[in-house]
């Protein structure tokens, strides 16, 4: 059996940011902590070199999908140069690269499937509507056909794992729970007692994730419920069109202009303090196929910071909200339903605080990265032994 320090692991991504929570702060950081040598090849504006013990090799950020093809060739060359013992890739467009690495090097190659990609394709706006189902079915066939050729499949939720278990012996679910030190202290106070109510949302921003719905919720709370409220958003818009539409709507609506703020993309260190300055965390995902399977990780960020959750009544959200008693569920596409739940918590402040504490307790006992790290180490130890 090789010692961990002699095993070289090469993480690969063509689209994620260098400080991606799952890739950098959870998986790679855990492997380094446990003695593995980890190199990360990823789009990055900085210079090559170690960051928190992880050796980062920079890829130029592609200006378009066409330029990404040239970036993939460069990524393959850098990966081969590493002569790693394990290659661990994180994007579906790297499937051909993973196959080439498996064929050329005969080394362990792990495919990390972050979400249900066929369902994601079905809601991609850059594809014409008539093509989405065709492309989704084609990708589903390709992904399941080549999956057995990889050494292991890692997923972020059980629904995606089930797609692969019938065709692969090594399928591991690693939930995207935050690290236990993500938010170091329980939220002890709520601004529900002083000043306007503060609603918060963090993550991707597009119509399917409810950014327009949240603006409707704000209008109802302000105009119909008479509740003084602010909405704070952080994250990235899927397209310039979505971003422009959001800014245009907020600027033109005098009710929203001074009450809705967007902070852009926050670093991992900034997220915890930013969330703790709020009262209620929103998860307004819409009823599209993808969200009936994938688990929104923002729920666990809210729990870690002691925020009660108001989320769409969809299976993955319902499971965690019901188990933890950390929030309330609303009809996914109905802003009045969300507004009613929010107003209920405003008028039941002790329950609001109790739900926040329940979420924090569930995070500390169940929904943190410590257990997932042990599962990741067990998988890597298996391949180290063999």
C-alpha positions as CSV (number, residue, x, y, z in Angstrom):
1,X,0.0,0.0,0.0
2,X,1.3,3.4,-1.0
3,X,1.4,6.2,1.6
4,X,-0.9,9.1,0.8
5,X,2.0,11.6,0.3
6,X,3.3,9.6,-2.6
7,X,0.0,9.6,-4.5
8,X,-0.5,12.4,-7.0
9,X,-4.1,13.4,-7.6
10,X,-5.0,15.7,-10.5
11,X,-8.3,17.6,-10.4
12,X,-9.7,18.9,-13.7
13,X,-12.3,21.5,-14.5
14,X,-13.0,23.6,-17.6
15,X,-15.7,25.9,-16.3
16,X,-15.7,26.1,-12.5
17,X,-14.0,29.0,-10.6
18,X,-10.8,28.1,-8.8
19,X,-12.3,28.5,-5.4
20,X,-15.4,26.4,-6.2
21,X,-16.9,25.2,-2.9
22,X,-17.1,21.6,-3.8
23,X,-13.9,21.2,-5.8
24,X,-11.5,23.4,-3.9
25,X,-12.8,24.0,-0.4
26,X,-14.3,20.5,0.2
27,X,-12.8,17.7,-1.9
28,X,-9.3,19.0,-2.7
29,X,-8.8,20.6,0.7
30,X,-9.9,17.3,2.4
31,X,-7.4,15.3,0.3
32,X,-4.5,17.7,1.1
33,X,-5.4,17.6,4.8
34,X,-5.2,13.8,4.7
35,X,-1.7,13.8,3.1
36,X,-2.4,13.5,-0.6
37,X,-0.6,15.6,-3.2
38,X,-3.3,17.5,-5.2
39,X,-2.9,19.5,-8.4
40,X,-5.9,21.5,-9.7
41,X,-6.0,22.4,-13.4
42,X,-8.8,25.0,-13.8
43,X,-9.6,28.4,-15.3
44,X,-7.8,31.0,-13.2
45,X,-6.5,34.5,-13.8
46,X,-3.7,34.1,-11.3
47,X,-0.3,32.6,-11.6
48,X,0.5,29.0,-11.2
49,X,1.5,27.8,-7.7
50,X,0.3,26.5,-4.4
51,X,-2.8,27.9,-2.8
52,X,-3.6,26.4,0.7
53,X,-1.5,23.4,-0.1
54,X,-3.3,22.7,-3.5
55,X,-1.0,23.1,-6.6
56,X,-3.0,25.3,-9.0
57,X,-2.3,25.2,-12.8
58,X,-4.1,27.9,-14.6
59,X,-6.1,27.6,-17.8
60,X,-7.0,30.7,-19.8
61,X,-10.7,31.5,-19.4
62,X,-12.4,30.7,-22.8
63,X,-14.1,33.7,-24.4
64,X,-16.7,31.4,-26.1
65,X,-17.8,27.8,-26.4
66,X,-15.7,27.6,-29.6
67,X,-12.6,28.7,-27.8
68,X,-13.3,26.2,-25.1
69,X,-12.3,23.4,-27.5
70,X,-8.8,24.8,-27.6
71,X,-8.8,25.1,-23.8
72,X,-9.7,21.4,-23.6
73,X,-6.7,20.5,-25.6
74,X,-4.4,22.5,-23.4
75,X,-6.1,20.9,-20.3
76,X,-5.3,17.4,-21.7
77,X,-1.7,18.3,-22.3
78,X,-1.3,19.7,-18.8
79,X,-3.0,16.7,-17.3
80,X,-0.7,14.3,-19.1
81,X,2.3,16.3,-18.0
82,X,1.3,15.8,-14.3
83,X,1.7,12.0,-14.6
84,X,-0.8,11.7,-11.8
85,X,-1.9,8.4,-10.1
86,X,-5.6,9.6,-10.1
87,X,-7.4,12.0,-12.4
88,X,-10.6,13.4,-11.0
89,X,-12.7,15.5,-13.4
90,X,-15.7,17.7,-12.7
91,X,-17.5,18.7,-15.9
92,X,-19.5,16.8,-18.5
93,X,-17.6,18.4,-21.4
94,X,-14.4,16.7,-20.0
95,X,-15.8,13.2,-20.6
96,X,-13.7,12.8,-23.8
97,X,-10.6,14.0,-21.8
98,X,-11.4,11.5,-19.1
99,X,-11.6,8.7,-21.7
100,X,-8.3,9.7,-23.3
101,X,-6.6,9.9,-19.9
102,X,-7.9,6.4,-19.0
103,X,-6.8,5.0,-22.4
104,X,-3.3,6.7,-22.5
105,X,-2.3,6.5,-18.9
106,X,-4.2,3.4,-17.6
107,X,-4.5,5.3,-14.3
108,X,-7.6,5.7,-12.1
109,X,-10.0,8.2,-13.5
110,X,-13.0,9.5,-11.5
111,X,-16.0,11.3,-13.0
112,X,-17.6,13.8,-10.5
113,X,-21.2,14.3,-11.6
114,X,-22.4,17.5,-9.9
115,X,-26.0,17.4,-11.1
116,X,-28.5,15.6,-13.4
117,X,-27.1,16.9,-16.6
118,X,-29.8,15.7,-19.0
119,X,-32.4,17.7,-17.0
120,X,-30.0,20.7,-16.9
121,X,-29.9,20.5,-20.7
122,X,-33.7,20.6,-20.9
123,X,-33.7,24.1,-19.4
124,X,-30.7,25.6,-21.3
125,X,-31.8,28.8,-23.0
126,X,-28.9,28.8,-25.4
127,X,-30.3,25.7,-27.1
128,X,-33.4,26.2,-29.3
129,X,-36.5,24.7,-27.6
130,X,-37.0,22.1,-30.2
131,X,-33.4,20.8,-29.7
132,X,-33.4,20.5,-25.9
133,X,-35.1,17.2,-25.5
134,X,-33.1,15.7,-28.4
135,X,-29.8,16.8,-27.0
136,X,-30.8,15.8,-23.4
137,X,-31.6,12.2,-24.5
138,X,-28.5,12.0,-26.6
139,X,-26.3,13.1,-23.7
140,X,-28.1,10.8,-21.3
141,X,-27.2,7.9,-23.6
142,X,-23.6,9.0,-24.1
143,X,-23.1,9.5,-20.3
144,X,-24.5,6.1,-19.3
145,X,-22.6,4.4,-22.1
146,X,-19.2,5.7,-21.2
147,X,-19.6,5.8,-17.4
148,X,-18.6,2.1,-16.9
149,X,-15.2,2.9,-18.5
150,X,-14.3,5.2,-15.6
151,X,-12.8,3.9,-12.3
152,X,-15.6,5.5,-10.1
153,X,-18.5,7.9,-10.3
154,X,-19.1,10.5,-7.6
155,X,-22.3,12.4,-7.4
156,X,-23.8,15.2,-5.2
157,X,-27.2,13.5,-4.5
158,X,-28.8,10.1,-4.3
159,X,-31.1,10.7,-7.3
160,X,-28.2,11.1,-9.6
161,X,-26.4,8.1,-8.1
162,X,-29.3,5.9,-8.9
163,X,-28.8,6.7,-12.6
164,X,-25.4,5.0,-12.4
165,X,-25.7,2.2,-9.8
166,X,-27.1,-0.3,-12.3
167,X,-24.1,0.1,-14.6
168,X,-21.2,0.8,-12.3
169,X,-19.8,-0.9,-9.2
170,X,-18.2,2.2,-7.6
171,X,-20.8,5.0,-7.2
172,X,-20.4,7.3,-4.3
173,X,-22.7,10.1,-3.2
174,X,-20.9,13.0,-1.6
175,X,-23.5,15.6,-0.5
176,X,-22.6,19.3,-0.8
177,X,-22.8,20.0,2.9
178,X,-20.7,22.9,4.1
179,X,-17.6,22.4,6.2
180,X,-18.2,22.5,9.9
181,X,-16.2,25.7,10.2
182,X,-18.3,27.4,7.5
183,X,-20.1,29.5,10.0
184,X,-18.4,29.3,13.4
185,X,-21.1,30.4,15.7
186,X,-24.9,30.0,15.9
187,X,-27.0,33.0,14.9
188,X,-28.2,34.3,18.3
189,X,-30.1,37.4,17.3
190,X,-32.6,38.2,14.6
191,X,-33.2,41.6,13.1
192,X,-36.9,40.7,13.1
193,X,-36.8,42.5,16.5
194,X,-35.2,45.7,15.1
195,X,-35.5,47.3,11.7
196,X,-36.8,45.9,8.4
197,X,-37.1,42.2,7.7
198,X,-34.1,40.9,5.7
199,X,-34.6,38.1,3.2
200,X,-31.6,36.5,1.6
201,X,-30.8,34.3,-1.4
202,X,-27.5,33.0,-2.5
203,X,-26.6,31.0,-5.6
204,X,-27.2,30.9,-9.3
205,X,-29.8,33.4,-10.6
206,X,-32.2,32.7,-13.4
207,X,-36.0,32.4,-13.9
208,X,-36.0,28.7,-13.0
209,X,-34.3,29.5,-9.7
210,X,-37.0,32.1,-9.0
211,X,-35.3,35.5,-9.2
212,X,-38.4,37.1,-10.8
213,X,-40.6,35.3,-8.3
214,X,-38.6,36.9,-5.5
215,X,-39.3,40.4,-6.9
216,X,-43.1,39.5,-6.9
217,X,-42.8,38.3,-3.3
218,X,-41.3,41.6,-2.4
219,X,-44.1,43.6,-4.0
220,X,-46.7,41.6,-2.2
221,X,-45.0,41.9,1.2
222,X,-44.5,45.7,0.8
223,X,-47.8,46.7,-0.9
224,X,-50.3,44.1,0.4
225,X,-48.9,42.9,3.7
226,X,-47.5,46.2,4.9
227,X,-44.2,44.5,5.9
228,X,-41.0,46.6,5.7
229,X,-38.7,44.2,4.0
230,X,-35.3,44.1,2.2
231,X,-34.1,41.4,-0.3
232,X,-30.4,40.7,-0.5
233,X,-29.1,38.6,-3.4
234,X,-25.6,37.1,-4.0
235,X,-24.5,34.9,-6.9
236,X,-24.1,34.8,-10.6
237,X,-26.6,35.3,-13.3
238,X,-26.7,32.5,-15.9
239,X,-26.6,35.0,-18.8
240,X,-26.2,38.7,-19.5
241,X,-29.8,38.8,-20.6
242,X,-31.0,37.6,-17.1
243,X,-28.8,40.1,-15.4
244,X,-29.9,43.0,-17.6
245,X,-33.6,42.0,-17.1
246,X,-33.2,41.9,-13.3
247,X,-31.4,45.3,-13.1
248,X,-34.0,46.9,-15.5
249,X,-37.0,45.6,-13.5
250,X,-35.5,46.8,-10.1
251,X,-34.5,50.2,-11.5
252,X,-37.9,50.9,-13.0
253,X,-39.9,49.8,-9.9
254,X,-39.8,52.5,-7.3
255,X,-41.1,50.0,-4.7
256,X,-38.0,47.8,-5.2
257,X,-35.2,50.2,-6.1
258,X,-33.9,50.9,-2.6
259,X,-35.0,47.6,-1.2
260,X,-33.3,45.0,-3.4
261,X,-29.5,44.6,-3.5
262,X,-27.3,42.3,-5.5
263,X,-23.8,41.7,-4.1
264,X,-22.4,39.7,-7.0
265,X,-20.3,36.6,-6.3
266,X,-19.0,36.3,-2.8
267,X,-15.9,34.4,-1.6
268,X,-16.3,31.4,0.6
269,X,-15.0,33.4,3.6
270,X,-17.5,36.2,2.9
271,X,-20.6,34.0,2.7
272,X,-21.1,33.2,6.4
273,X,-21.0,36.7,7.8
274,X,-23.1,38.0,4.9
275,X,-25.8,35.4,5.5
276,X,-25.8,36.1,9.3
277,X,-26.9,39.7,8.7
278,X,-30.2,38.4,7.4
279,X,-33.4,36.9,8.9
280,X,-34.8,34.3,6.5
281,X,-33.2,32.3,3.7
282,X,-35.2,31.8,0.4
283,X,-35.1,28.7,-1.8
284,X,-37.7,29.6,-4.5
285,X,-36.8,26.9,-7.1
286,X,-39.3,26.4,-9.8
287,X,-41.0,23.0,-10.6
288,X,-38.8,21.9,-13.5
289,X,-37.5,18.3,-13.8
290,X,-34.0,19.2,-12.6
291,X,-35.2,20.5,-9.2
292,X,-37.3,17.4,-8.5
293,X,-33.9,15.6,-8.1
294,X,-31.0,17.9,-7.3
295,X,-30.6,19.2,-3.7
296,X,-30.1,23.0,-3.4
297,X,-27.0,23.4,-1.3
298,X,-28.0,26.9,-0.2
299,X,-30.3,25.2,2.3
300,X,-27.4,23.9,4.3
301,X,-25.6,27.3,4.2
302,X,-28.8,28.9,5.7
303,X,-28.9,26.1,8.4
304,X,-25.3,26.6,9.3
305,X,-25.9,30.3,9.9
306,X,-29.1,29.7,11.9
307,X,-31.5,31.1,9.3
308,X,-35.0,29.7,9.0
309,X,-35.9,28.5,5.4
310,X,-38.8,29.3,3.2
311,X,-38.5,27.0,0.3
312,X,-40.4,25.5,-2.7
313,X,-42.4,22.4,-1.9
314,X,-40.3,20.1,-4.1
315,X,-39.1,16.6,-2.9
316,X,-35.4,17.4,-2.2
317,X,-36.3,20.6,-0.3
318,X,-39.2,19.0,1.5
319,X,-37.1,16.2,2.8
320,X,-34.6,18.4,4.6
321,X,-37.0,21.1,5.8
322,X,-39.3,18.4,7.3
323,X,-36.5,16.4,8.8
324,X,-34.8,19.4,10.4
325,X,-38.0,21.4,11.2
326,X,-35.9,24.4,10.0
327,X,-38.5,26.2,7.9
328,X,-41.7,26.3,5.9
329,X,-42.7,25.1,2.4
330,X,-44.5,27.2,-0.2
331,X,-46.1,26.5,-3.6
332,X,-43.1,26.8,-6.0
333,X,-44.6,29.1,-8.6
334,X,-46.9,31.2,-6.3
335,X,-45.5,34.4,-4.9
336,X,-48.5,34.8,-2.6
337,X,-47.8,31.4,-1.0
338,X,-44.2,32.5,-0.2
339,X,-45.4,35.9,1.1
340,X,-48.0,34.2,3.4
341,X,-45.2,31.9,4.9
342,X,-42.9,34.9,5.4
343,X,-45.7,37.0,7.0
344,X,-46.5,34.0,9.3
345,X,-42.9,34.0,10.6
346,X,-42.9,37.8,11.0
347,X,-45.9,37.4,13.3
348,X,-44.5,34.3,15.1
349,X,-41.0,35.5,15.9
350,X,-40.2,32.9,18.5
351,X,-41.0,30.2,16.0
352,X,-38.8,31.9,13.5
353,X,-35.9,31.8,15.9
354,X,-36.7,28.2,16.9
355,X,-36.5,27.1,13.3
356,X,-33.2,28.8,12.8
357,X,-31.8,27.0,15.9
358,X,-33.2,23.7,14.6
359,X,-31.4,24.2,11.3
360,X,-28.1,25.0,13.1
361,X,-28.5,21.8,15.2
362,X,-29.2,19.7,12.1
363,X,-26.2,21.2,10.4
364,X,-23.9,20.4,13.4
365,X,-25.2,16.8,13.8
366,X,-26.0,15.7,10.2
367,X,-25.5,18.1,7.3
368,X,-21.8,19.0,7.5
369,X,-18.8,17.9,5.4
370,X,-17.1,15.8,8.1
371,X,-19.1,12.6,7.2
372,X,-18.7,13.2,3.5
373,X,-14.9,13.7,3.9
374,X,-14.7,10.2,5.5
375,X,-16.5,8.7,2.5
376,X,-14.1,10.5,0.1
377,X,-11.1,9.2,2.0
378,X,-12.5,5.7,2.0
379,X,-12.8,5.8,-1.8
380,X,-9.3,7.1,-2.3
381,X,-7.9,4.7,0.2
382,X,-9.5,1.9,-1.8
383,X,-7.7,3.0,-5.0
384,X,-4.5,3.6,-3.1
385,X,-4.5,0.0,-1.9
386,X,-5.2,-1.3,-5.3
